[in-house]
Amino acid sequence: MVSRSYSNLLDLTSGDSPTFGRGGRKLSRVATVAGVLSELDDESRSNASDAPSSVTQERMIIVGNQLPLRAHRRNDGEEGWNFSWDEDSLLLQLKDGLGEDVEVLYVGSLKEEIEPSQQDDVAQTLLETFKCVPAFIPPELFSKFYHGFCKQHLWPLFHYMLPLSPDLGGRFDRSLWQAYVSVNKIFADKVMEVINPDDDFVWVHDYHLMVLPTFLRKRFNRVKLGFFLHSPFPSSEIYRTLPVRDEILRALLNSDLIGFHTFDYARHFLSCCSRMLGISYQSKRGYIGLEYYGRTVSIKILPVGIHMVQLQSVLDLPETETRVAELRDKFHGQTVLLGVDDMDIFKGISLKLLAFELLLSQHPDQRGKLVLVQIANPARGRGKDVQEVQAETYATVKRINQKFGRTGYEPVILVDKPLQFYERIAYYAVAECCLVTAVRDGMNLIPYEYVICRQGTEKLDATLGLNPTAPKKSMLVVSEFIGCSPSLSGAIRVNPWNIDAVSEAMDSALIVSEAEKQMRHEKHYKYVCTHDVAYWAQSFLQDLERACRDHVRRRCWGIGFGLGFRVVALDPSFRKLSVEHIVSAYKRTKHRAILLDYDGTMTVRNSISKGPNAEVISILNNLCRDPKNIVFIVSGKDTKTLTQWFSSCETLGLAAEHGYFVRPNHDAKWETCVAVVDFYWKQIAEPVMSLYTETTDGSFIDSKESTLVWNYQYADPDFGSCQAKELLDHLESVLANEPVTVKSGQNIVEVKPQGVNKGLVAERLLETMQKKGTVPDFVLCIGDDRSDEDMFEVIMSAVASASLSPVAEVFACTVGQKPSKAKYYLEDTTEILRMLQGLASASEHSAKHVSISPQRVIIDRE
């Protein structure tokens, strides 16, 4: 029988035999061999067509903590459940933006606990009727996952509340983290049951499922995976306190696209990646991306919108019209301010009430005329903090009403019972101003809903006595700490902690002119209408498709264990260098050129001991003794250092300062590859670098004979990077007319004479060998960073020229699996030394059988 993990459950429920893929297409090996990726089977390739198929339908698997369903026990006396769509669920609403040609499948849990004996029947019903795949979580595990790790650790931390004491969120509990991981694994298993990894897109939502991308990427290396975070992402100073910070960051980076509501949230995430993982981002043509082991993880910044169709349909309900009429009569002659918030510690209800109290104190003329209606929705969490918020809110409301209230006038009306959606809309319609003073909130769509409701309908206009043709008006006072604030440019933004400022903002919203109210409303209404939930979903899907465009042509490997798992994606022609292959080629050839970088190649970069050890010296000497070899170390180090380090290697060629100086062997003098008349430009560049060194703690200047290098390796990563960009611009400006090149590298900004690079050494070596009649038939070039790419480019382009033998064996090899102009890679220094030792051993073995007079090549000076 075919495993459900590799077939489409929708096919199984139909009673038909399962087929892999769509249109009878054979599934690639990606879905049948765990952890191994290869191209499609030959049969699939031969049947493939670039023409769009009318049968093929895109499918999106939407994964959230809860399915967009409502569940009720049957009331007809029989056991079982009745299910219906939850029209208020964002996961359901976003479906409108995906298009009719996109099939949507949901994976999530249910709010209600389903008895184990009923779970199979419920799962079958939900799949057949709603295309929903339920993840049944044992109650005890769910409590640890949701009420434990999500609500006690992640939610407070992401809202900038640190567990400084056991009462403030609680200390980190490893068992709750394990429960979080376990639940994410259950969700992953459910996705694996229904996914067709070649075709389907997966969209994971919110902080409950942040490690889910790792489980999916581990099973299907090329899964098309997007993630959207609906909560804030805290600054690195806050986030770095989380004991499992690296695990969560790496899990998120297993997505192809990560979405945030605001640039602030994205900026904090990128800063965390830089500071904790050493991964920097790049912006290209309007898109922000992180290079993560050869994969580009794209960053999406777009706030979610509201569901316009649903809101308009409720506005047109008779119940809405009736309720608006009731509220109109109730508040006749009064001005209504409205707040709609969950009863939790971050919504700032108490701060809003204190500001309103101050307003009434400072403006006695408003007493009896001004009413604050505060709708307090039930808190989603539970615990002592919720009880404290409730107690403070009730006490503050009671005090304000006792202080300013009188017969027939209640300054604050607290609505703490659940309201129907149409009732909330009725309050929106009669409110002159909406107040959102949350101290921290991921998005908050209340202002958007308010703006649409104030636009109204003809029936509501008639009910409220408004001219349907007259411009509508609305006013917003919003906290600067909520996600929707940047998009509401016409709102009065406030710091909710500043009671005086909030009170003044309330007063300003009341006294602003009618024309300005209309102008602000029109501005907001246009934005909210054009940036609804459908627009948001469509935009996310488009960016996800773009981010996954290169999946098919990439070769991928899964590396790492547990939550440290990641996928390395490389060009198809990029492969690991086989020691057996290169040794075999080495033995067959007679004229060999070997170019080796030093830092990061022959020795570990940033190690305490910088000089070569005995093993390195021994390998180099063995290679140099072979008369068929010309061996060069090509380094950024200065001549003095290289002379000292390699003094025992008599026939080893050295290139210092990235190729500016060259010495063919120990007995020769250092020569320059490029004629530089004067280094007067240093007198311009060095003072500029000194200025930045003084203002950037941890940076220093490395002055060499031909180059100046500003190094910020030990500076703060963000500040150092920022200063490096400024320094680069500054140097390019002051040195614009000088014969130098200004470049940025890994933690450096470098100024050097034009034309100086490591590729110059490779080019001159090949030319010199050709002039001596020893055209190379074997070239090996190894390096680990950006400066070595110039050497790779030279030797790869030489393949098509007369610089090499027509049958030359060329090996351009980089260190580590990363994008490179090289065609081969070795993992680390250990593997490189092992490979070089293999070549040296082959030379020693050959020397025992053949005696050849030593040859020496001198690089000509031009």
C-alpha positions in Angstrom: 0.0 0.0 0.0 1.2 3.5 -0.8 2.1 5.5 2.3 -0.1 8.5 3.1 3.1 10.5 3.5 3.7 10.5 -0.2 0.2 10.8 -1.6 -2.5 13.3 -1.7 -5.1 12.6 1.0 -7.7 14.2 -1.1 -7.3 11.4 -3.5 -7.6 8.8 -0.8 -10.8 10.2 0.5 -12.4 10.1 -2.9 -12.0 6.3 -3.0 -9.8 6.4 -6.1 -6.4 4.8 -6.2 -3.7 7.4 -5.2 -1.8 9.1 -7.9 1.4 10.9 -7.4 1.5 14.6 -8.5 -1.2 16.0 -10.8 -2.2 14.9 -14.2 -0.7 11.5 -13.6 2.8 12.9 -13.5 5.4 10.7 -11.8 6.7 12.2 -8.5 10.4 13.1 -8.4 12.7 11.2 -6.1 12.7 14.2 -3.8 9.5 12.8 -2.2 10.6 9.2 -2.0 14.1 9.3 -0.7 14.5 11.1 2.6 17.2 13.8 2.6 18.3 13.1 -1.0 17.6 15.5 -3.8 18.0 14.7 -7.5 16.5 15.8 -10.8 13.2 14.4 -12.0 13.2 10.8 -13.3 14.0 10.4 -17.0 10.4 9.7 -17.7 9.3 12.8 -16.0 11.9 14.9 -17.9 10.9 13.5 -21.2 7.2 14.3 -20.6 7.9 17.7 -19.2 6.6 20.7 -21.1 7.0 24.4 -20.6 3.5 25.0 -21.8 1.0 25.7 -19.1 -1.4 22.9 -18.5 -5.1 23.6 -18.2 -5.3 20.6 -15.8 -2.6 21.8 -13.4 -3.8 23.7 -10.4 -1.6 25.5 -7.9 -2.2 24.4 -4.3 -1.5 26.3 -1.2 -1.2 24.6 2.2 -2.0 27.1 4.9 -0.7 26.1 8.4 -1.9 27.9 11.5 -2.3 27.1 15.2 -6.0 26.8 14.8 -8.2 25.8 11.8 -10.6 28.5 10.5 -13.5 26.5 11.8 -16.2 26.6 14.5 -17.2 23.4 16.2 -20.4 22.5 18.1 -21.6 19.3 19.6 -24.6 17.8 17.8 -27.8 18.7 19.6 -30.0 16.0 18.0 -29.2 13.5 20.8 -26.4 11.7 18.8 -22.7 11.8 19.4 -20.6 13.9 17.1 -19.8 17.4 16.0 -21.1 20.0 13.6 -18.6 22.2 11.9 -18.8 25.6 10.1 -16.4 28.1 8.7 -15.2 30.8 11.1 -15.7 33.9 9.0 -13.6 36.0 11.3 -10.5 33.9 10.8 -7.7 35.6 8.9 -6.6 32.2 7.5 -10.0 31.9 5.8 -10.2 35.5 4.7 -6.8 35.5 2.9 -8.1 32.8 0.6 -9.8 35.6 -1.4 -6.4 36.9 -2.5 -5.1 33.6 -3.8 -7.3 33.4 -6.8 -9.9 30.8 -7.9 -7.2 28.7 -9.6 -5.4 28.1 -6.3 -6.6 25.2 -4.3 -6.4 25.8 -0.6 -5.8 23.2 2.1 -5.7 24.0 5.8 -3.6 22.3 8.5 -4.2 23.3 12.2 -5.7 22.3 15.5 -9.2 22.6 16.8 -10.3 24.7 19.7 -12.4 21.9 21.1 -11.0 18.7 22.4 -12.1 15.7 20.3 -12.3 12.3 22.0 -9.7 9.8 20.5 -12.5 7.5 19.4 -14.0 10.3 17.2 -10.8 11.7 15.8 -10.7 9.5 12.7 -14.3 10.3 11.7 -13.8 14.0 12.4 -10.6 14.1 10.3 -12.3 12.4 7.4 -15.3 14.8 7.6 -13.1 17.9 7.8 -11.0 16.8 4.9 -13.9 15.9 2.6 -16.1 18.9 3.5 -13.7 21.7 4.3 -10.3 20.5 3.0 -9.0 20.9 6.5 -6.4 18.5 8.1 -6.8 18.6 11.9 -3.8 18.1 14.1 -5.0 16.5 17.3 -2.8 17.5 20.2 -3.1 15.7 23.6 -4.6 18.2 26.1 -1.6 18.1 28.5 0.8 18.6 25.7 -1.3 21.4 24.2 -1.4 23.2 27.5 2.4 23.2 27.8 2.7 24.3 24.2 0.1 27.1 24.1 -0.5 28.3 27.6 3.1 27.4 28.6 5.8 28.2 26.0 3.7 30.4 23.6 1.9 32.5 26.2 4.4 32.5 29.1 7.6 32.8 27.1 7.3 33.9 23.4 4.3 36.2 23.6 5.6 38.3 26.5 9.1 38.4 25.1 8.0 39.4 21.7 6.0 42.2 23.3 9.2 43.4 25.1 8.4 41.9 28.6 11.4 40.2 30.2 11.0 37.5 32.9 13.0 39.6 35.4 11.1 37.8 38.2 9.0 34.7 38.4 5.8 36.9 38.4 6.7 38.5 35.1 6.2 35.6 32.6 8.1 33.0 34.6 11.6 31.6 34.1 12.5 29.6 31.1 11.2 26.0 31.4 13.0 23.5 29.2 10.0 21.1 29.3 7.8 23.8 27.8 10.2 24.2 25.0 10.3 20.5 24.4 6.5 20.6 24.2 6.6 23.4 21.7 9.0 21.4 19.5 6.8 18.3 19.8 3.7 20.1 18.7 5.5 21.7 15.8 6.6 18.2 14.8 3.0 17.0 14.9 2.0 19.8 12.6 4.9 18.9 10.3 3.7 15.3 10.1 0.2 16.5 9.1 1.6 18.6 6.4 3.7 15.7 5.1 0.6 13.6 4.8 -0.9 15.8 2.2 1.9 17.7 0.5 3.1 17.3 -3.0 6.5 18.8 -2.5 7.2 19.5 -6.2 4.2 21.7 -6.7 2.6 22.8 -3.4 3.3 26.0 -1.6 3.2 26.0 2.2 2.4 29.2 4.2 3.0 28.9 7.9 1.5 31.5 10.3 2.7 33.1 13.5 4.9 32.5 16.5 3.2 29.2 17.5 4.9 27.4 14.6 8.4 29.0 14.3 10.3 25.7 14.2 8.0 24.0 11.8 10.1 25.2 8.7 13.0 23.1 9.9 11.0 19.9 10.1 9.5 20.5 6.6 12.8 21.5 5.0 14.5 18.5 6.5 12.0 16.1 4.9 11.6 18.0 1.6 14.8 20.0 0.9 13.1 22.0 -1.9 9.7 22.7 -0.3 8.2 26.1 -1.3 7.8 27.5 2.2 6.7 30.9 3.4 6.3 32.2 7.0 4.5 35.2 8.3 4.9 36.6 11.8 1.8 38.3 13.0 3.3 39.5 16.3 6.1 42.1 16.8 9.7 40.8 16.6 11.7 42.4 19.4 15.0 44.2 19.2 18.1 42.1 19.5 18.7 43.2 23.1 15.4 41.7 24.1 15.4 38.6 21.8 19.0 37.6 22.7 17.8 36.8 26.3 15.8 33.8 24.9 17.8 30.6 25.7 16.7 29.0 22.4 17.4 32.1 20.3 19.7 30.4 17.7 17.4 27.4 17.3 14.4 29.6 16.4 16.4 31.9 14.1 17.8 29.0 12.2 14.4 27.4 12.0 12.9 30.6 10.5 15.7 30.8 8.0 14.6 27.4 6.6 11.8 29.3 5.0 12.0 30.8 1.5 10.1 34.0 2.5 9.6 35.5 5.9 7.0 38.2 6.3 6.6 41.0 8.8 4.0 43.7 9.3 6.5 46.6 9.6 10.1 47.5 8.7 10.9 47.8 12.4 10.0 44.1 13.0 12.0 43.0 9.9 14.9 45.2 11.0 15.0 43.6 14.4 15.0 40.2 12.9 17.8 41.1 10.5 19.8 42.5 13.4 19.4 39.3 15.3 20.6 37.3 12.4 23.6 39.5 12.0 24.5 39.6 15.7 23.8 36.0 16.7 24.4 34.1 13.5 26.8 36.4 11.6 24.5 36.6 8.6 24.1 39.9 6.9 21.4 41.0 4.5 21.5 42.7 1.1 18.9 44.8 -0.7 18.7 44.4 -4.4 16.1 46.0 -6.7 13.7 46.6 -3.8 14.0 43.1 -2.3 15.7 42.3 0.9 17.4 38.9 1.2 19.7 36.9 3.5 22.2 34.6 2.0 22.0 31.4 4.1 24.2 28.5 2.9 23.6 29.3 -0.8 19.9 29.9 -0.4 18.4 33.4 -0.5 15.9 33.9 2.2 13.7 36.8 1.2 12.1 39.3 3.6 8.6 40.6 3.0 7.3 43.8 4.7 3.6 44.3 4.3 0.9 44.9 6.9 -2.2 42.7 6.7 -5.5 44.3 5.8 -9.2 43.7 6.6 -11.7 41.7 4.7 -13.7 44.3 2.9 -16.5 42.0 1.6 -17.3 40.6 5.1 -17.3 44.1 6.6 -19.6 45.5 3.9 -22.0 42.6 4.3 -22.3 43.2 8.0 -22.8 46.9 7.5 -25.8 46.1 5.3 -27.5 43.8 7.9 -30.8 45.0 9.4 -29.5 44.2 12.8 -26.7 46.7 12.3 -29.1 49.4 11.3 -31.3 48.7 14.3 -28.3 48.7 16.7 -27.0 52.0 15.2 -30.4 53.6 15.8 -30.4 52.5 19.5 -26.9 53.9 20.1 -27.8 57.1 18.3 -30.7 57.6 20.7 -28.6 56.5 23.7 -25.8 59.0 23.0 -28.0 61.8 21.6 -26.2 65.1 22.3 -23.0 63.5 23.3 -19.7 62.8 21.6 -18.5 59.2 21.7 -14.9 58.2 21.9 -14.4 54.5 21.3 -11.8 51.9 22.4 -11.8 48.3 21.3 -9.2 46.1 23.0 -8.5 42.7 24.4 -8.3 42.6 28.2 -4.5 42.0 28.4 -1.5 43.8 29.8 -0.3 45.1 26.4 -3.4 46.9 25.2 -3.0 49.9 27.4 -6.6 50.1 28.6 -5.7 51.6 32.0 -3.5 54.2 30.3 -6.3 55.2 28.1 -8.7 55.6 31.0 -6.2 57.7 32.9 -5.8 60.0 29.9 -9.5 60.3 29.6 -9.8 61.1 33.4 -7.1 63.8 32.9 -9.1 65.2 29.9 -12.2 65.6 32.0 -10.3 67.1 34.8 -8.7 69.8 32.6 -11.8 70.4 30.5 -14.8 70.7 32.8 -16.9 71.9 29.8 -16.7 68.4 28.4 -18.3 66.7 31.3 -21.7 65.5 30.4 -20.9 65.8 26.7 -18.0 63.4 26.3 -18.4 59.6 26.6 -15.7 56.9 26.4 -17.1 53.5 25.3 -14.4 50.9 26.1 -15.2 47.5 24.6 -13.0 44.9 26.4 -12.8 41.6 24.6 -11.9 38.5 26.7 -8.2 37.9 27.0 -6.7 35.2 24.9 -4.3 34.2 27.6 -4.9 33.5 31.3 -3.0 34.0 34.5 -2.4 36.5 37.2 -1.5 39.4 34.9 -4.9 39.2 33.2 -6.7 39.3 36.6 -4.6 42.3 37.6 -5.5 44.1 34.4 -9.2 43.4 34.9 -9.1 44.6 38.5 -7.3 47.8 37.6 -9.7 48.5 34.7 -12.8 48.0 36.8 -11.4 50.1 39.7 -10.4 53.0 37.3 -13.8 53.0 35.5 -15.6 53.0 38.9 -13.5 55.9 40.1 -14.0 58.0 37.0 -17.7 57.4 36.9 -18.1 58.3 40.6 -15.9 61.4 40.2 -17.5 62.9 37.0 -20.8 61.0 36.6 -24.2 62.2 37.4 -27.8 61.2 36.8 -28.2 60.4 33.1 -24.5 60.7 32.4 -21.9 57.9 32.7 -18.5 59.1 31.4 -17.1 55.6 30.9 -19.1 52.8 29.6 -17.2 49.5 29.9 -18.5 46.7 27.7 -16.9 43.5 29.0 -19.2 41.0 27.6 -18.7 39.3 24.2 -20.3 41.3 21.3 -21.6 40.2 18.0 -19.6 41.7 15.1 -22.6 43.8 14.0 -22.8 45.3 17.5 -19.1 46.4 17.4 -19.7 47.9 13.9 -22.6 49.9 15.3 -20.3 51.4 17.9 -17.8 52.3 15.2 -20.5 54.1 13.2 -21.5 56.4 16.0 -18.0 57.1 17.4 -16.4 60.5 16.6 -12.9 59.2 17.4 -11.3 55.8 17.8 -8.6 55.4 20.4 -6.0 52.6 20.1 -3.3 53.1 22.9 -1.7 49.6 23.1 1.8 49.7 24.5 2.8 46.9 22.1 0.8 45.2 19.4 1.8 43.3 16.3 -0.8 44.8 13.9 -4.2 45.8 15.3 -6.9 46.1 12.6 -9.4 48.1 14.8 -8.5 51.4 13.1 -9.0 49.9 9.7 -12.4 48.6 10.6 -13.4 51.9 12.1 -12.5 53.9 9.0 -14.6 51.6 6.7 -17.5 51.8 9.1 -17.4 55.6 9.3 -17.7 55.6 5.5 -21.0 53.9 6.1 -23.8 53.0 3.8 -26.9 54.9 2.5 -29.1 53.1 5.1 -26.8 54.0 8.0 -26.4 57.5 6.7 -30.2 57.8 6.8 -30.3 56.3 10.3 -27.7 58.8 11.6 -29.3 61.7 9.7 -26.3 62.3 7.5 -26.2 63.6 3.9 -25.1 60.5 1.8 -23.3 62.8 -0.7 -21.4 64.8 1.9 -17.8 63.8 2.6 -17.4 61.4 5.5 -15.1 62.1 8.5 -13.3 60.1 11.1 -10.5 60.7 13.6 -7.9 58.3 14.9 -5.6 58.4 17.9 -3.2 55.5 17.7 -0.2 54.3 19.6 3.2 54.6 17.8 3.9 51.0 19.1 1.4 49.2 17.0 1.9 47.6 13.6 -0.8 49.6 11.8 0.6 53.0 12.9 3.1 53.6 10.0 0.3 53.0 7.4 -2.1 55.5 9.0 -0.4 58.8 8.1 -3.4 60.9 9.0 -3.8 59.6 12.5 -2.6 61.4 15.6 0.2 59.2 16.9 0.9 59.1 20.6 3.2 57.5 23.1 0.7 55.7 25.3 2.9 55.9 28.3 2.7 59.7 28.2 -0.7 60.3 29.8 -0.6 64.0 29.2 0.2 63.6 25.5 -2.7 61.1 25.1 -5.1 63.4 26.8 -4.0 66.3 24.6 -4.4 64.1 21.5 -8.0 63.2 22.5 -8.8 66.9 22.9 -7.1 67.7 19.5 -9.2 65.0 17.8 -12.3 66.7 19.0 -11.5 70.3 18.1 -9.9 69.7 14.7 -11.9 71.3 11.8 -14.5 69.4 9.9 -12.5 69.8 6.7 -9.4 68.3 8.2 -11.4 65.4 9.6 -12.7 64.7 6.1 -9.3 64.9 4.6 -7.8 62.5 7.1 -10.7 60.1 6.6 -10.4 60.1 2.9 -6.7 59.4 3.1 -7.2 56.5 5.4 -10.2 55.1 3.5 -8.2 55.0 0.2 -5.4 53.1 1.8 -7.6 50.6 3.7 -9.7 49.9 0.6 -6.7 49.2 -1.6 -4.6 47.3 1.0 -7.1 44.7 2.2 -6.5 41.1 3.2 -6.8 39.9 -0.4 -4.1 42.3 -1.6 -1.9 41.2 1.2 -2.3 37.5 0.5 -1.9 38.0 -3.3 1.3 40.0 -2.7 2.7 37.4 -0.4 2.1 34.6 -2.8 3.7 36.5 -5.7 6.8 37.0 -3.6 6.8 33.4 -2.5 6.7 32.2 -6.1 9.6 34.6 -7.0 11.6 33.3 -4.0 11.1 29.7 -5.0 11.8 30.2 -8.7 15.3 28.7 -8.6 14.5 25.6 -6.6 14.4 23.2 -9.5 17.8 24.1 -10.9 19.6 24.1 -7.5 21.4 21.1 -6.1 20.7 20.8 -2.4 22.2 19.0 0.6 20.9 18.8 4.1 23.4 19.3 6.8 23.3 19.5 10.6 21.3 17.8 13.3 18.1 18.6 15.1 17.0 22.2 15.0 20.4 23.1 13.6 19.5 21.4 10.3 19.8 23.6 7.2 19.9 23.1 3.5 22.9 24.0 1.3 21.8 25.1 -2.2 24.4 25.2 -4.9 24.7 25.5 -8.7 24.3 22.1 -10.4 27.9 22.3 -11.7 29.3 22.9 -8.2 30.4 19.7 -6.5 32.8 18.4 -3.9 36.4 17.8 -5.0 37.2 14.1 -5.0 40.7 13.3 -3.7 40.9 10.2 -5.9 39.9 12.2 -9.0 42.4 15.0 -8.5 45.2 12.6 -7.6 44.6 10.6 -10.7 44.7 13.8 -12.8 47.8 14.9 -11.0 49.7 11.7 -11.8 48.9 12.0 -15.5 50.2 15.5 -16.0 53.6 17.0 -16.4 53.4 20.8 -16.0 51.4 21.8 -13.0 50.5 25.3 -11.5 49.3 25.3 -7.9 48.0 28.5 -6.4 47.0 28.5 -2.7 45.4 31.1 -0.5 46.7 31.1 3.1 44.3 32.5 5.7 41.2 30.3 5.8 42.7 27.8 3.4 46.0 26.5 4.7 45.1 27.6 8.3 41.8 28.3 10.1 40.8 32.0 9.8 40.9 34.0 13.0 42.9 31.3 14.8 45.2 32.4 17.7 48.3 30.9 15.9 48.6 32.7 12.6 51.7 31.1 11.2 51.9 27.7 9.4 52.5 24.6 11.4 54.9 21.8 10.7 52.4 19.8 8.7 51.7 22.7 6.3 55.4 23.4 5.8 56.1 19.6 5.2 53.3 19.4 2.6 54.5 22.5 0.8 58.1 21.4 0.7 57.0 18.0 -0.7 55.0 19.6 -3.5 57.8 22.1 -4.3 60.4 19.2 -4.6 58.4 17.8 -7.5 60.0 19.4 -10.6 56.7 19.2 -12.5 55.2 21.7 -10.0 55.1 25.4 -9.6 53.6 26.2 -6.2 52.5 29.7 -5.0 51.1 31.0 -1.8 48.9 34.0 -2.7 48.1 36.0 0.5 47.0 39.4 1.7 49.8 39.4 4.3 52.8 41.7 3.9 56.2 40.6 2.5 57.9 40.6 5.9 55.4 38.2 7.4 55.4 35.8 4.5 59.2 35.8 4.3 59.4 34.9 8.0 56.7 32.2 7.9 58.0 30.4 4.8 61.7 30.8 5.2 62.2 27.0 5.1 60.4 26.6 1.8 63.2 27.4 -0.7 61.4 26.9 -4.0 58.0 28.1 -2.9 56.6 31.1 -4.8 55.0 33.8 -2.7 52.6 36.6 -3.6 52.0 39.3 -0.9 49.4 42.0 -0.4 46.9 40.3 -2.8 49.4 40.1 -5.6 51.1 43.5 -5.5 54.4 41.8 -4.5 55.7 38.5 -6.0 58.7 36.4 -5.2 59.2 33.2 -7.3 61.5 31.5 -4.8 63.5 32.0 -1.6 66.6 33.3 -3.4 64.8 35.9 -5.6 64.0 39.4 -4.6 60.4 40.7 -4.1 59.1 42.3 -7.3 56.0 44.4 -8.0 53.4 43.2 -10.4 52.0 46.7 -11.0 54.1 49.8 -11.4 53.0 52.4 -8.8 54.8 55.6 -9.0 53.7 57.0 -5.7 51.6 56.2 -2.7 50.7 59.8 -1.9 47.0 58.8 -1.8 47.7 57.3 1.6 48.1 60.8 3.0 44.5 61.4 2.0 43.0 58.0 3.0 44.7 57.4 6.3 43.4 60.5 8.1 39.8 59.6 7.0 40.3 56.1 8.3 41.7 57.4 11.6 38.6 59.5 12.0 36.4 56.4 11.8 38.7 54.4 14.0 38.4 57.0 16.7 34.6 56.9 16.6 34.2 53.1 16.1 35.3 51.1 19.2 37.0 47.9 18.2 38.2 49.0 14.8 41.8 49.5 13.7 43.9 50.3 10.6 46.2 47.8 9.1 48.8 49.7 7.0 50.7 47.7 4.4 53.2 48.9 1.8 50.6 48.9 -1.0 47.3 49.0 0.8 45.4 50.5 3.7 42.8 48.4 5.4 40.2 49.5 7.9 39.2 46.5 10.0 36.1 46.4 12.2 36.1 42.7 13.0 36.0 43.4 16.8 33.5 46.3 16.6 29.7 46.1 17.2 28.4 44.3 14.0 25.6 46.7 13.2 27.5 49.9 14.1 30.7 48.6 12.4 28.7 47.8 9.2 27.1 51.2 9.2 30.4 52.9 9.7 31.9 50.8 6.9 29.3 52.0 4.5 29.9 55.6 5.5 33.7 55.1 5.2 33.4 53.5 1.8 31.4 56.5 0.5 33.7 58.9 2.1 36.8 57.3 0.7 35.3 57.0 -2.8 34.5 60.7 -2.7 38.0 61.9 -1.6 39.9 59.4 -3.7 37.7 59.8 -6.9 40.6 61.2 -8.9 43.3 58.9 -7.6 44.6 55.6 -9.2 43.2 53.4 -6.5 40.3 51.0 -5.8 38.2 51.2 -2.7 36.5 47.9 -1.8 34.6 46.5 1.1 35.1 42.9 2.2 34.4 40.7 5.2 34.7 43.2 8.1 37.1 45.4 6.2 37.2 48.5 3.9 40.4 48.4 1.7 42.1 50.9 -0.5 44.7 49.6 -2.9 46.3 50.5 -6.3 44.1 49.9 -9.3 44.7 46.6 -11.0 46.0 44.8 -7.9 44.2 41.6 -7.2 45.0 37.9 -6.8 43.9 37.2 -10.3 46.9 39.1 -11.5 49.2 36.5 -9.9 47.4 33.7 -11.6 47.4 35.5 -15.0 51.2 36.3 -14.9 52.1 32.8 -13.7 50.2 31.1 -16.6 51.8 33.6 -19.1 55.3 33.0 -17.8 54.9 29.2 -18.0 53.6 29.5 -21.5 56.7 31.6 -22.5 59.0 29.1 -21.0 57.4 26.4 -23.2 55.8 24.6 -20.3 52.1 25.2 -21.0 50.2 24.0 -17.9 48.2 20.8 -18.2 47.2 20.9 -14.5 46.0 23.9 -12.6 44.9 23.8 -8.9 43.6 27.0 -7.3 42.2 27.0 -3.7 40.8 30.0 -1.7 38.1 30.8 0.8 36.9 34.4 0.4 35.9 37.1 -2.1 39.5 38.1 -2.9 40.2 34.6 -4.2 37.3 34.8 -6.7 39.6 36.8 -9.0 42.0 33.8 -9.2 39.1 31.5 -10.0 37.9 33.8 -12.7 41.3 33.9 -14.4 42.0 30.2 -14.4 38.4 29.3 -15.5 38.6 31.8 -18.4 42.1 30.5 -19.3 40.5 27.1 -20.2 39.3 28.6 -23.5 42.6 30.3 -24.4 46.0 29.2 -25.3 47.3 29.7 -21.8 46.6 26.1 -21.0 47.0 22.8 -22.7 43.9 21.7 -24.6 43.7 18.7 -22.3 44.4 20.6 -19.1 42.9 19.5 -15.9 41.6 22.6 -14.1 40.5 22.6 -10.4 39.2 25.8 -8.9 38.2 25.0 -5.4 36.6 27.1 -2.6 36.4 26.3 1.1 33.0 25.5 2.3 29.7 25.1 0.4 28.8 28.6 -0.8 28.2 30.5 -4.0 31.5 30.8 -5.9 33.1 31.0 -9.4 34.9 27.9 -8.4 33.5 24.6 -9.6 34.6 22.5 -6.6 34.6 22.8 -2.9 36.1 21.1 0.2 34.5 21.5 3.5 37.4 22.9 5.6 41.1 23.3 6.2 41.4 19.7 7.3 40.1 18.3 4.0 42.3 20.7 2.0 45.4 19.5 3.8 44.4 15.9 3.4 44.0 16.5 -0.3 47.3 18.3 -0.7 49.0 15.5 1.3 47.6 13.1 -1.3 49.2 15.1 -4.1 52.5 15.3 -2.2 52.5 11.6 -1.6 51.9 11.0 -5.3 55.0 13.2 -6.0 57.1 11.3 -3.5 56.0 8.0 -5.0 56.9 9.2 -8.5 60.3 10.6 -7.4 61.4 7.1 -6.3 60.9 5.8 -9.9 61.9 8.7 -12.0 64.9 11.1 -11.7 64.4 14.5 -13.5 66.5 17.6 -13.2 64.8 20.3 -11.3 63.1 23.1 -13.2 62.5 26.6 -12.0 60.2 29.2 -13.5 60.8 32.9 -12.9 58.0 35.3 -13.4 59.0 38.0 -15.9 58.8 41.6 -14.9 57.0 43.7 -17.5 
